[in-house]
Amino acid sequence: MPMSRWGKRWRLVATGAAGAVLAYGTIAGTDDLFPLGPMVQYAFSVPPDGEIRSLELQADTVAGTRIQIPIEPGYVGVRRAEIEGQLTRYRREPSLLGKLADSHARLRPTAPRLTRLSLVTKVIELKDRRPAATRYVEEVSWRTG
């Protein structure tokens, strides 16, 4: 069944309105308008000779191995953004890492017991937009009692 003129106009007006709202959100909007505005925490560029930084949680186990633990609710009970947002507090109070170790033990009962946790910033240095070197900067660490 062909669409009526009224139906075509209605769809055209609705599409135009949605496009106008998205254009406004993109040009003048803030994160408060998400999803109709930009989510700027992901909207950034790295200079061709810049660096990319990423926070990691590394741990030593009772077996003497060093592992990387995903900073996700299913592993440590919190999201990466929560830890990144409170990194200064973790530096002041390294014992807070103990709560992550406790959560990890509760959420992953079959995983090896952890003896030391470290929040580490992985820094990837770029040269002409390509990874040239990787280094790790320890932000804070904590040992089990």
N, C-alpha and C positions, 0 to 999 in steps of 0.2 A: 504494500500500500504506500503510495507516494506521500511525502510529508507536505502538510498544508503551508501556505505562505506565513500564517501566524506562527506555526511551529518553527519554521526556518528563522523568522525574525527573533523569536524568543531565544533560540539557541545562539544566534549571533550576538544578541544583547548580553546574554549570560557569559558567553566566551569573552566578549570585550570587557565586561566588568571584572571578570577573574583576571584577565591579562593586565588591566589597569591596577588592580590591587597588588598583584605580584610585582609589577613595575615600580609602584610606589614603595613597596616593602624593600625591594632591592636597592633602589636609589636613595631613599630617605629613611628607611626603617632601621630598627635596632633589633637586638636579640629578643626583646620583649614581644616582637611581632611574629616570632617564629611559629609556624612554618611559612608565614607569608613574608618574613624578613630574613635577612642573612643570619646565619649562625656563625659569627665571626671567630669563634674558637678554632674552627677548622679552615677559615679563610685567610691564609697567610702564604707568603712566598718566601723562599729561602734564596738568598743571593747565590750566584753561581760558585763563588768561593766562600760560602758561609758554612754553617754547621747545623746539624740536626741533633736535637737533644731529646732523650727519652728516659723516663724513670723506670728502673727495674728493681725487683726485689730478689736478692740472691741470699742463699742460705747454705750453711754447712750442716751436714747430717752426722748422726752418731757413727756412721760408716766411714766418715772422713771425706766424703765427696761434697763438692759444691754444686748446687742446683739453682736453677732460676725458677721462681714460683710466679705464676701469672697473678697479676694484681687484679683479681676479679672476685665477685662475691662467692663463687663456688669454691674458691681456694683459701681466701683470707677474710671473707665476710664483708669486704668493702670494695668500692670501685676505685680505679686509678685516680680519678679526679678528686676524690675525697682525700687521698694521701697527698697528691700534688698540692692541693689547696691548703694543707696543714703541714707542709714540709718543715716550715720554721718551728712549729710546735714539736715535731718529731726530733729535730735537732736539739731543742732545749730539753726534751724529755725522752731520751732513747728507750726508756722502759716501755713506752707505748708500743714498740715493736714486739714486746712480749705478748701483747694482746693479739697481734697478728699471728704469732706462733701458736697461741692457745686456740685461736679460731681455726688455723690450719690443722691442728691436731684433731679438733672436734669434727671438722668437715671432711678430712681425709685420714680416717683412722688407720688405714693400711699403709700410709706413706711413712717413710723413715722419720724418726724423731729428729727435730732440729736442735742444733746446739748454738747456732749464731745466725742472726739475720742482719742484712745490710741493705739499706736503700742506696742505690748506685745510679748515677746519671751516665747513660751511654751517650757519648758524643761522637758523631760521625762527621768528620771534616770533609768538605767537598772541594774539589778542584775542577773547574769547568763543568759543574753540575754532576760530577761523578765522585763516588766515595774514594777518598785518597788515604784516609787513616781513621782508625777507631780507637778511642781511649775511654776508660771508665774512671769516673770521679766518685769516690765514696762520700756520701752525704752524711750518713749516720749509721752506727752499728750497735748491736746489743747481743750479749751472751746470756744463755739460760743460766739460772742460778744453780 
